[in-house]
Amino acid sequence: MEFADHAKNPAPLTPRLLARRDWIARYIARHGYAPTVAEMGAAWGVSGTAAHQSVSRLVARGAARRIPGCARGLILIAPDPDRSIP
């Protein structure tokens, strides 16, 4: 799994966001492309809206980046062990 470079001064990720980021990373490693919001919601047991909010939080905290206008356009930023909340 390839990641983009570390984001500068990212906010810490909660355990739930870490788990969701890791799930996305496994999905990309297995399939070669990012999951849809509907696939994330189904896997996480939440609505598409809640899945979209989780992705928005990952982006806001520097753990992911969106590619505008691209279907499945989600890039994960390299994980940093110091970014998790103990």
Beta strands, then each sheet from edge to edge (+ up, - down):
strand 1: 64-66
strand 2: 74-76
sheet 1: 1+ 2-
end
